[in-house]
Each structure stands twice: as C-alpha cells, then as structure tokens.
C-alpha cells in the first residue's frame, strides 16, 4: 500500500509541478477552446451566392428575394451581370454557388410547362456546397407549391383543396438529438474528448519513459502512478463536460454518475492500451510514438464524421480496438438523452472487448519478456 501511495503522490507532483506537463495541459486547454470557438457560430450563415436572373420577372425576383432571406445564404456580396461573371466568381472562390434563373422561367411556370433553375455549388468543400444545394432546393420547393396553389385558385379551386393538390405529401422534420441542426452539437463534444484522449496517452508515458519513468513494470509504484494519471485526466474530462460543453448550449442530459463512470472506463482503457504497447514494443520511445499515431487516427476512425460501416474491413477492425471509438458510442448517448448505465450496454460491450484484447497483449508480451528474448528489438 505504501508503494502505491508513493507512486500516486510522485506522479501527481510530476503532473502538476513539472514544466513539460504544464505546457501539455496548456496545449490541451488551448486546443479545446480554439476548436470550440471555431464552431461557436453553430451553423453556416450568409454564404455568398450569385443569382443570375435572365428572366427579370416578378417570380424570378421572388426567387432572389427568398434566397437572400434565408439565414444560410446571401446574395448581397455578388451582383454578376452575366453567367460568365458568375462563373469566374465561383472559380475565384468569391461565391459559394451560382443560381441561374433562365429566360421564360415565369411564363413556363405559369403555363404549366415547369420551370428550371440551374444551381452550381462549390463542392470542393462538401459542407458549403451541400448547404447551398439544400437551401436552394428548399426555397424553390416552397415557392413552387405557392405558385401551384395560386394557379389552382385562379382556376376556381378552393384554397383548402388547392393546398392538398399542390403539396400532396408534406415532410415534417424532426431532429430529436439535435433540434436546431447545429454542427457544434456533434463536432464539439467529439473534439473535446478527442483532445483529452490524446493528452491522456501523452502523459501516460510519463509513467514509462526515463528519467521520470517508474521502475519495475506492473510494480505497485507504477500502478500508483497510473492511478494518478487516471484521476487527473478524469477530473479534466468532467471539467470539459460541465464547463466547456454548456458554453455551446450542450447540457449533459445524463447523471454525473453515468458520465463519470463512462469517462473513467474510457481513460482506464487508454492507460491499458499504452501499457500493452509499452510491454509489446521493446523500446519505450517507439511504443510512445506508435501510441501517438494511433491516437491521432482515432477521431477519423471513430465513426463520428463518417459511418464506420463504410470503412474498409481492416480500418474498421483497427478502429474497434481504439478506446475512443467505444467511448464515442457512450457520449453520443449520455449527452443528448437521460441514459442509464444499463442503456449504455453497446458501449460497455465494446469496451469490454477492448479490455480483453489489450489485457491479452499485455500478458503475452509480459510472458515473452520474462521467459524468452523478444524476436526483435529496437536500438
């Protein structure tokens, strides 16, 4: 017990008193706050688009007016005189999209032939391009329903019946886990916990690398030091959850017990991963470098920004072994709904599988080191 306490106290003094780890902590806080501020606007607003009106009718001017009235798009920044001017503005990056209203647009719509509007969006940035396409389609769809209703009423059809004929199917949108469709809701928590994940793996090697490295692999002093790292990072994780996320109007819906338990298991798995790689790789510095590479890949491989089902099989297997991936299942549940420990069963099962994997790696590597010379070594 004395050795555990000595390791815990020594590691805690190192984390709070050593200049290197104070700098790492400052980098963690700085990177987190910078990322939060990046998405503080929450949604894309006032993307500049160019509207080329070749019809110059009341209906075509309504198209421009309604597009400019949306919060996402703005037509004020560009007033092209021709399609070529608009194309050059798009190529130069001055506008995010070009909307061309062709001649005879109004007459074709009113005659029942159907109007056509051409939209060219800058898909070099998928988020920007898809926003232009989505908002324009929504505006034109709404305007089309209105024109159809007006035409039907002029033909003598009652307004109540005209609405049904103009829009036979209505779409009722609902976003239960992100009511305002804000990008910050799914990106900010992911980055907050991602930076914590990287920080944990970085400082885990204060336990393994000289001159601060604690002696005797798996000894009591080293276990005490790892416990100090776990407590230190868990406190940081709770601070990020209850101080940083509410700044972006992301208020955790689950109890602190559920969130705290998830964080502790996640961070303990990070330390188990670092320990296993340290045992498996003869050179601790190389083990640290491998761990950092795995950590840097974890956000991309987690399935937070791209469905994991679409990954190649090898990448999907790699992602399933990284603690951040399993924790992603947990925080997407406990942040947005009042989840219980039992309702996080998919995340617990994934974490249990990771614990079994890295414990096996640790045990096998330990046996190899104890009873035989490693098959390879690093200088």
Buried (B, 14 or more C-beta within 10 A) or exposed (E): EEBBEBBBEBBBEBBEEEEEBEEBBEBBBEBBEEBBEEBEEBEBEEBBBBBBBEBEBEBBBBBBEBBBEBEBBBBEBBEBEEBEBBBBBBEEEBBBBBBBBBEBBBEBBBEEEEBEBEBBBBBEEEEBBEBBBEBBEBBBEEBBBBBBBBBBBEEEBEEEEBBEEBBEEEEEEEEEEEEEEBBBBBBBBBBBBBBBBBBBBBBBBBBBBEEBBBEEBEBBBBBBBBBBBBBBBBEBBBBBBEEBBEEBEBEBBBBEEBBBBBBBBBBBBBBBBBBBBBBBBBEBEBBBBBBBEBBEBBBBBBBBEEEBEEBEEEBBEBBBBBBBBBBBBBBBBBBBEEBEBEBBEEBBEBBEEBBEBBEEBBEEBBEBBEEEEEEEEEE
